[in-house]
Amino acid sequence: MIIKKIKDVIEGKASIGHKRSSQWPTVRKHHIEKNPKCELCEGESKLEVHHIKPFHKHPELELEPTNLITLCESYSYGICCHRTVGHLGDYKK
């Protein structure tokens, strides 16, 4: 778990200063159940719940359903929807 956290911080996926809510896993699970396809390519594998307004800048919106979008990391069309669109090609953005 610590290695994943370090990797996420290095890739800009999470901020060291903000801790995820204990409710996040449940909110994430329910979001994927309600939105089981990538919003861009309609892929159904390697799904991620992306925050439209980034968690590290808006931690108060972490659990807000209107701030969430389902994106995939499956490279089904030669791109990673989560990285390419959700993070403009760079997880640090």
C-alpha positions as CSV (number, residue, x, y, z in Angstrom):
1,M,0.0,0.0,0.0
2,I,2.8,2.4,0.8
3,I,4.5,1.8,-2.5
4,K,1.2,2.6,-4.3
5,K,0.9,5.8,-2.3
6,I,4.4,6.8,-3.2
7,K,3.9,6.0,-6.8
8,D,0.6,8.0,-6.9
9,V,2.3,11.0,-5.3
10,I,5.2,10.9,-7.8
11,E,2.7,10.7,-10.7
12,G,0.7,13.5,-9.3
13,K,-2.3,11.4,-8.6
14,A,-2.5,12.4,-4.9
15,S,-1.2,15.1,-2.7
16,I,0.8,14.3,0.4
17,G,-1.1,17.0,2.3
18,H,-4.6,15.6,1.8
19,K,-5.8,12.3,3.2
20,R,-8.6,10.4,1.5
21,S,-11.9,10.2,3.3
22,S,-12.7,6.8,4.8
23,Q,-15.9,7.0,2.7
24,W,-14.0,7.2,-0.6
25,P,-13.8,3.5,-1.4
26,T,-17.6,3.2,-0.9
27,V,-18.3,6.4,-3.0
28,R,-15.9,5.1,-5.7
29,K,-17.6,1.7,-5.8
30,H,-21.1,3.1,-6.0
31,H,-20.0,5.6,-8.8
32,I,-18.6,2.7,-10.9
33,E,-21.8,0.7,-10.3
34,K,-23.9,3.6,-11.6
35,N,-21.5,4.5,-14.3
36,P,-19.8,1.3,-15.5
37,K,-18.4,2.6,-18.7
38,C,-15.7,5.1,-19.6
39,E,-17.4,8.4,-20.5
40,L,-15.1,8.8,-23.5
41,C,-14.7,5.4,-25.2
42,E,-17.4,3.4,-23.4
43,G,-14.7,0.9,-22.4
44,E,-15.6,-1.4,-19.4
45,S,-12.2,-2.4,-18.1
46,K,-9.5,-0.7,-16.0
47,L,-12.0,1.9,-14.9
48,E,-11.0,4.9,-12.7
49,V,-13.1,7.4,-11.0
50,H,-11.7,10.8,-11.9
51,H,-12.3,14.0,-10.0
52,I,-13.2,16.8,-12.5
53,K,-11.9,19.4,-10.0
54,P,-8.7,17.8,-8.7
55,F,-8.7,16.3,-5.2
56,H,-5.4,17.9,-4.3
57,K,-6.9,21.4,-5.0
58,H,-10.5,20.8,-3.9
59,P,-10.5,18.1,-1.2
60,E,-13.9,19.3,-0.1
61,L,-15.3,17.9,-3.4
62,E,-13.8,14.4,-3.0
63,L,-17.1,12.7,-2.3
64,E,-19.4,15.0,-4.4
65,P,-21.0,12.9,-7.2
66,T,-21.2,15.8,-9.6
67,N,-17.4,16.1,-9.4
68,L,-16.8,12.5,-10.5
69,I,-16.5,11.0,-14.0
70,T,-15.6,7.4,-15.0
71,L,-12.6,7.1,-17.3
72,C,-10.6,4.1,-18.3
73,E,-6.9,3.2,-18.4
74,S,-7.3,0.4,-20.9
75,Y,-5.7,1.9,-24.0
76,S,-8.5,0.4,-26.0
77,Y,-8.1,3.0,-28.8
78,G,-4.4,3.5,-28.3
79,I,-4.8,6.2,-25.6
80,C,-5.3,6.1,-21.9
81,C,-8.6,8.1,-21.5
82,H,-7.9,8.8,-17.8
83,R,-4.4,10.2,-18.4
84,T,-4.9,11.8,-21.8
85,V,-8.2,13.6,-21.2
86,G,-8.6,13.6,-17.4
87,H,-5.0,14.7,-16.8
88,L,-4.2,16.4,-20.2
89,G,-1.5,13.8,-20.8
90,D,0.3,14.2,-17.5
91,Y,-0.9,13.0,-14.0
92,K,0.7,16.2,-12.6
93,K,-1.8,18.4,-14.4
